[in-house]
Amino acid sequence: MNIVYVSNENYVRHLAVSVVSLLENNEAEEEIKIYVISTGISELSKTKLNKLVHSYQREIEILNLADLKDRFDYPIDTGRFDISIMGRLFVGELLPEEVERVLYLDCDTVVCKNLHKLYTMDLDGKILGAAMEPTINPEIREDAGIAMDAPYFNSGVLLIDLKKWRQKNARNRVLYYHETIERRSLFSDQDAINGALRWEIKIIDPQYNFFSNYRYWKYEELVKMSKVYRLIPKKMYERAMKHPSIVHFAGDERPWLVGNRNYYRKVYQKYKKLTPWADRKDIPGKRMYMYAYHGMNVLTLISPWARRQISTWYIQGQIKKKGN
């Protein structure tokens, strides 16, 4: 099993949590090799990561991508996201040629179960597998050139057929598409992956990339926002909510922020205790915002319409800011 992450120093402690959760729940795997693409991890943190992974008798290789910005022919603007998010597009050239399949995980994911079934699934000839994100705003779809009746995928968990990725020149295709939408795109590489590879992505079970915010969305509401989400059976979605294999802490209610009420925060704290960053305090300064954000999540259960209005208002503001 080949696993890849991309991280900078700011996210390395969350990376460690994800790595520990992966290793703790996949002990039965004969081989696990972890690749970390570094966009600025300190030498001290690299040493800690190496020691951590080796304590599980597993392999880790840290690959340098400090020159990420220099790899673009145009001034790259990833908006409110760090440029590190673009690092996943370079897996084909950074990983050894003999690596033909890899599971990419965002640093803000926590693995809760064995991933053998996901890792070995048949991609049916497609380049990668990903989970749908039905709550994506229509304006984001429009700016990224994604039809309303087409699936929109989250790039936080990607099962990549690396052999096909290289053969079909996926990196250059995604980068070219990104350049064409860069000035108006809010989700950078994610929008570009959806645009450039839209018919070459297999839908995976939401249990393998369950967004913590979706705890508050009813299945029927998700289908209203994206009719194509009917491809995911209701029972599959509800099972994913109750028993996720991978929790993705997308959204602002992060489990490492003081005051957060994230339903799945305990699973993050559980694995944090097993990392070299166990004594690192949660980040203060956003307690009131966390209360307000949790209130918005609860509002989703009471009035999904109101939640959608808030999201639309926020996205429109971000689009306007991006345009300026």
VENMO-V758012 format. One record per run of one state. SS is the DSSP state (H for helix, E for strand, - for the rest). FROM is the first residue (numbers start at 1). LEN is the number of residues. If there is no record, write none. Layout:
BEGIN
SS/FROM/LEN, SS/FROM/LEN
END
This chain:
BEGIN
-/1/1, E/2/6, -/8/1, H/9/16, -/25/8, E/33/6, -/39/4, H/43/12, -/55/4, E/59/6, -/65/3, H/68/4, -/72/11, H/83/12, -/95/6, E/101/5, -/106/3, E/109/3, -/112/4, H/116/4, -/120/8, E/128/3, -/131/1, E/132/1, -/133/5, H/138/7, -/145/8, E/153/1, -/154/3, E/157/5, H/162/6, -/168/2, H/170/12, -/182/6, H/188/9, -/197/4, E/201/3, -/204/2, H/206/3, -/209/1, E/210/2, H/212/5, -/217/2, H/219/7, -/226/1, H/227/5, -/232/2, H/234/9, -/243/3, E/246/3, -/249/8, E/257/1, -/258/7, H/265/8, -/273/10, E/283/1, -/284/3, H/287/16, -/303/1, H/304/20, -/324/1
END
